[in-house]
């Protein structure tokens, strides 16, 4: 009687079963990974926009409260910008400040030196809610940033009314 040696390896049926299971796992895993990546980018962008909006709003309102109401001018930087997108004033200390939208840049000019407050500004609006009261100015900001596949995430900071103290 001839003794058979045990053979090592896989049968074709076992191999096809493994391939089918791997294909099923990949069909579920790939979309899940794509969705997780998009969720991560969306949340990261939202947090960045919120942080930038808070910083800009705090800077503008803090300085605007120190403005001399008789020096406030609201206009636009150039004809390519929306109306009411530039705010100029002089503080009680005699410092000249300007906040202006220039393309997607929100810039602050302080005593002749310009710095960029945000690269992602989409819309900025300074206006007087009451024409009879020149000491209250509403500030409205919208920021926008690209996320994925040509899509963008926008964040609008609700208008904040600032009372000019001087």
C-alpha positions, 0 to 999 in steps of 0.5 A: 500500500502506497502512503500518500503524502499530505499536499500543501497549498490551496484549492482553486475553490479556496482561492476564489473564496478569498478573492471574493471576500477581499473584493467585498471588503474593498467595496465597503472600505474604499468609499468609507475611507473617501468619506472619512477623508472628506469629513476630516477636510470639511471639519478642519476647514470649518475650524480654520474659517471660524478661528480666522473669522473670530480673530478678524472680528475681534481686531476690527471691533476692538479698534473700531470702538476707539475710533473718532466718529467724525473721521469714519469713512465707508467706501470701497477700495476700487471699482472691482470691490463691492460697495461698503467694503472699506472702512477708514477712521482715526482713533482717539490716539490719532492712529489712522486705520483702514480695513479693506477687501482687496480681492480675497485679501482682507487687509488692515492699514495701520499708520501706513503699514499694510498687513493681511488679516485673512487670505480667505475673505469672500465678502466684507461689508461695513454699514451704518444701520441707522443713518441718524446715528453715526456711532453704530457700525455693523460689520459683516464678514464672509470667508470661503476656502476650498475643500475638495474636488473644486468645492468650497466651504463658506462661513458667514459671520453674523453682523456685529453692531459696534458702538463707536465710543468717541 
